[in-house]
Amino acid sequence: MRRAISLLLIVVGILLLYWGYDLQQRVDVEIITQVTGEAPEKVWQYYVTGIAAVLVGILGVWKSK
């Protein structure tokens, strides 16, 4: 069961990273980035949460062996 949850975390983390990248490529976000010089907070939330989920999932898979 622990391994299944860890694999699910990896999948969810990858999806969050993809959604963050997709959001960053939108035209309105690119305009905000050009005006302010930084990416909107929502993009960073997707990236940080996605990385955390992937790392916790990998750790869970590694520990369950």
Sequence and secondary structure as in RCSB ss.txt:
>XXXX:A:sequence
MRRAISLLLIVVGILLLYWGYDLQQRVDVEIITQVTGEAPEKVWQYYVTGIAAVLVGILGVWKSK
>XXXX:A:secstr
 HHHHHHHHHHHHHHHHHHHHHHHTSHHHHHHHHHHSS  HHHHHHHHHHHHHHHHHHHHHHHT 
